């Protein structure tokens, strides 16, 4: 079983009520020690990695304004740049993987390759890049585009972006750096890449020697058909959100098959599914913790984030009407899932907004440590996932109960590692418990 932690460097995570939770340290997300506690807790729990989701704009789609999202404190109200935070966490930890989101639409391959090569060096081989293509109009407005790129064009650009960054990361052979008295490097082991493509022209080579991992671990979360092909080609970790076992199994089976079509082995991709656990001393106590967190979720907060994710303004839709068949240009796979859940449960738009505010469709588990361990193991045994992305209901202490109670239970059962297999993230992901 592999475990990652989902974070946003801001006021929310999947739960958009996180900043309002009585156990959250209000405003702590602007302070370094907030993130230091989280990282040290997760490393104590032997997590494979933590990663920060990111977006490059406040929410502006709901009501065609930034006012609503900031007033209610939705998922995009504040997002610090995660890479400087990871630099600080690299100095305070020694084993846990460190992942950050960067966009292939609003970045350039050369500068991004430098950022992650630097992080990989300074962390001793623990860097991970969560690849996104960016979907909403607010981001386009901040980078001088009149509208977002079409869905498939974003992924075509992303494919080329990954080709270029991989060429750059490997433009230095591992033994090119010599540091001898009369010779800094073997120049003949450092090559220009001379890339000329539809989207990028990059000469290279990178001005950073080969990093410990060679290149960062690639994380991807695309759930559309095109997004899954992209993940099958490039990703080493795939993060997904599915509400039940049949959907988990279908996603798992489909993506593993797609990987083989790109000449990769099924085990080359670790599929980690999101879950929000509520761990109690009893089942009743756990349900009370869950109800407390969910009661804070405002439907209008969820609809603000939903508008941003789907690039559609939901402010003009009737709150007491079904979600309906809306055409979206944003995160299509996630919207397809929300529409299916809404139809199955006969949800109104307000109901869908509340569900989205509670956790962006992330399934929740409430129970004792043994109950949570049972559920996690059952999903692995049924080929629904290779592991999980744990999402907190509050911070900075939202992972403590899981680490202190569920991890020992999994270790006792032989379902999770007792210690790290090595220093590098790719070693964690390759190892079995």
N, C-alpha and C positions, 0 to 999 in steps of 0.2 A: 504494500500500500504506500503510495506517495502522497505527500501533503504539501499544499501551498497555502499561503495566506493572502486574501484579497484586501487591498488597501487603496484609498484615495488620499492624497496629501491635502486634505481639506476637511470640511464639516460633516461629510457623509461617507457611506460606503454603498453597498447595495441597499441597506436601510437608510432612507432619507430622513428618518426620525432620530438618527444616531446622535446628532448634536443636541437634541432636546432630552435625551435619555438621562434620568437622574444620576446614573452611574458614570456618565461621560464627563470628562473634565472640559467644561465649556471654554472654548477658545484655546485649549491646549494644542490643537492642530497647527497653531502658528509657532510652536516652541519645539526645539530640538529634543529635549528630554522626553517628550511625549513619544516620539518615534524610537528613541533609544530603548525605552522600556518595552515597547512592542517587539522590537527586533531581538532583544536579549531573552524575552519570554519565549519567543518562537524558536530560537536557537536552543534554549534549554529543553524544549520539546522535540528537538531533532527534526524540525520541519525541513523539507527539501529547499524551499525558497519562500520568499515574500515578494510580491510585485505590486506596483502602483499602477492602477488604471489612470488615464489622463485624458483631458480634452482641452482644446485651445481657445475656449470662449465661455462666457457665462451664457445661460439659457436665454435665448431671444425669440424663440418661435411661438411660445404661448402668449397670445395677445399681441404678437409682433413687437415685443418690447422686452427689455431686460428687467423691468420693474417687478413683475410678479415673481420670477424665480429667486430674485434677491430678497424679496419681502418674506417669502415662505422658507427660504433656505433649502433649495432643492439640491440635487446631486452636483450641479455645476456652479453653485454659488461661490465657492472658493476652491481653487486647485493650485497648490504650490508646484513648482517645477520639481519632479521627483529625483532627477539625477544628482543635484547637489546634496539632497538628503541621503541618497545611497552612498555618496562619497563619505559622509560622516558615519553612516552605519558600517561601512567597510572597516573603518578604524576601530569600531566598538565591538565587532563580532569577528569570528574566525572561520566559520564553516557554512553558515546559511547562505543560500543563493539570493542574489539581489537583482530584482527585475524592475525595469521602467518601461513605460509606454512612450513610443515615438511614432509620429505619423509619416508614412511614405508620400503623402500628398503635400505636406507643408514642411518637409525637411529636404536636405540635399544629401546624397549618399556619402560624399567625402566627409562632411562635418559630422554626420551621424556615426560613420565608421570610426572616426577619431574619438568621439565621446565614449563609445562602448569598449574600444580597445583600451582606453585609459582606465575605465572602471574595472576591466578584467585584470589589468596589471595591478592596480592598487588593492584589489580585493583578493589577489592570489588565485584568480580563475573562478570567480563566482558570479560573473555578469550574465544577465538575461535581458533580451529585448522583446517586449510585447508589441508585436507589429499591428498597427491599425492603419486603415486607409482614410479615416475621417469622413463623417457623414452629414454634418449639419451646416445650415446656412450661416450660423453665427461664426463658425470657423472660417468659412469662405470670405465673409465680410471682413474679417481681421487680416486676411492675407491677400486682399486686392482682387478676389474673384467675384464676378457678378452672381455666380451660382456654383453649387458643388459640382464636381465632375460626375458624369454618369457612372453608375455602379460598376459596370464591367471595365470601363476605362480606368477607374481607380485601381482595380486589381491588375490590369495590364501594366500600369505604371509601377505597381508594387512588385510584380514579378521582375521587371527590369531593375528596380531599385535593389532587390535582394541579390540579383546577379552581380551588380556593381559592387555592393558592399562586401560580398564574399570574395570577389577578386581583390579588393583593396586589403582585406584582412589577411589574405594569403599572398600578398605581393612581396612580403619578406619571408624567405624560408626560415624555418625555426632556428637554424644555426648561423644565420647571416650576421648577427651581432657578435663581434669578436672581443672588443675592448682590450686589445693588446697594446703594448707601448707604442708601436708604430702603425697600428691599423685599428680603426674604429669598427669597421664592418667589411664583410666581403661584398663589394658592390655588385659583383656578378650574380649574387644570390638575392638581389633586390631588383624587381622588374616593374617597369611601367605596365599599366593594364591597357592603355589606349582603347578605351571603350567608346564606341560610337553607336548610339541606339536611337530609338524613336523618341525617347524622353530625356536621355542624359548623354552628355559628352564629358568623359573624365579621363585624364591622362594617367594620373597616379605616378609613382606608387604612394602608398600611405607613408606619412612621416613618423610612424610609430612602429617599432619592431613587433614581430609576432607575439601575441599575448599568450598567457598560460593555456587557455582553452583553444587557441587558434581563432575562434570567433565565439561570440556570446551564444548561449542557448536561445533558440528562437521559440517564442510563445505566440500563439495565434488563437483568435476566438471567433473567426468567421463562421456563421451558421447558414448562410445562403448556399446554394449549389456551387456558385463560383468561389465563394469563400472557403468551402470545404475542399475544393480542388487546390486552392492556394495552400491551405494547411497541409494537405496530403503531400504536396511537393516540398514544402520548406520547414514545417513546424517540427519541433521536438517535444513540445508540450502544447496540448490543445485544451483550452478552457471552455467549458460549455455549461449551459443552463438548461436543464430538462426537469419537468415536474414529477415524473413517475418512472418506474422501472421499464415498462415497454418502450417509452421514448428514449430512455438512456441506452437500452440494448440496441435499438434501431440506429441511433447515432453512432454508437461504438462500432457496430458491425459495418456500417456504411463507410466510415472514415478509414478503418483498418483495410477494407477492400480497396479504397481509392489509393491508399499509400502503395499498395502492391502494383497498381497501374502506373505509378511513377517510379517503379524500380526499387522501392524501399520495402523493408520488412515490417510487418505489423508492429513488432516490438520497438521499432525506431521512433514511434510516436507514443507518448504517454498521454492518455486522455483523462483529464481531471475535471470532475463535475462539481459545480458549486453547491454548497449546503450551508445553512445557518443553524447551528446547534444551540439549544438551550439546555444546559446541564444542571440538574437539580439534585438535592439530597433525596428527593422522592419524585415520583412522576407528577404528583400534584404540585409540588414546588416548581418543577420545570415548566408545567403548563402555566403557572402564575407568572413566571418570568417571561414566557412567550406572550401572554396576554398583555402584560405591562408594556412590552416593547411595541406590539402591534397596535395598541390603543392610541399610541402617539402619532400614527401614520395618518396624515391628512390627504384625502383624495386629490385636492388641488395641487399638492406638492408632487404627487405621482404623475399627474397630468402635465405639469410643467416639464418634468424630466422626460416623460413619454414624448412630448412634442419635440424636445431636443433630439432624442434618440431616433425618432422616425422622420424628422424634418417636415412635420405637419403641425399646423396650428389647431389644437383641439379646443381652443377657447370658444369657438362658435358652435360646438356640438352640444346637443341636449344631454344634461347629466343623467337624466332618468331614462334615456333610450339605450338600446344595445350599441355596442361598439361599431358594428356594421363592417362592410367590405370597403375599407378605405385604402386607396393606393398610396404607398409610402415610398420615398426614395432613400430612406435611412437604413436602419438595421433590419433588413427584411426577414431574416430567419426568426429573430426575436418577436417581431410583430405577427408573423404567421402563428407562432406559438401562443401569443396573447389572444389572438382572435379565436384560435381553437379552444383555449381554456374558457374564454368568455362565452362561446357558444355552448360548450358542454355544461357549464354551470349557470347559464342564463344570467350573465352579469350585465348590469348597466354600465355606462361609461364611468360613473362615479365609483362603482364597485371595482372596475378595472384600474382606476386611478389609485384607489386605496391599496389594492394588491401590489401595484407597481411601487408605491411608496414604501410598503413593508419590506420589499427586497428585490425589486426588478425580477419577479417570478422565481427567485431562488427558493428551492424547497426548504422547509424548516423541520427540524427534528427536536422534540421536547421529551426528555426522559432522564433517567439516571445515566451515569457513565457507562454502565453495562448495556443499557438500552441503546445508547448512541453507538457504542462499539458493535453491537449486534447488527444495527442497520447498516453501518459502513461495511462490515464484512459481508453482509448479504448482497450488497450491490456488486462488490468485487467478485464474489463467488458466481454471480449470475451473468458475468461479462457485461456489466453496465458501465464500468469505469476501471481505470488503473489506479485511481486515487481521487483525492478531493481538494477543492479549493474552499477553505473554511472562511466564511464571511461573518464578521462580528456584528453584534447588535449595539454595542457601545465600545468606547475606547477612552483611554489607552489600556484598560484592564479586561477588554472583551475576550481575549484569548486565554486568560489565566485559568479559568475553570476547565477548559478543554485540555490545556497542557498539564494541569495538576491532577486531573481525574481521568479523562478519557485516554490520554497517551499511556499512562501506566497500565490501564486495563488492556489496551491493544498489545503492549509489549508483553504482558503476562501471558497472553494468548499466542504469542509468536507471530502476530499480524503486522508488527511495525518494528523498525530498527531499534536496537539498544543504543547504538552510537553511529556516527557518520562513518562511511566506508572510505572517505578520503577528504581532501580539502576542496576539491573542485566540484562545481554544481553538476557537471555532466557525469561525474563519478557517482553522485547521489542518485541520479536518475537511472543509471545503468544497473545499480545494485539491487539485489533482492533482499527482503527482510531477513 
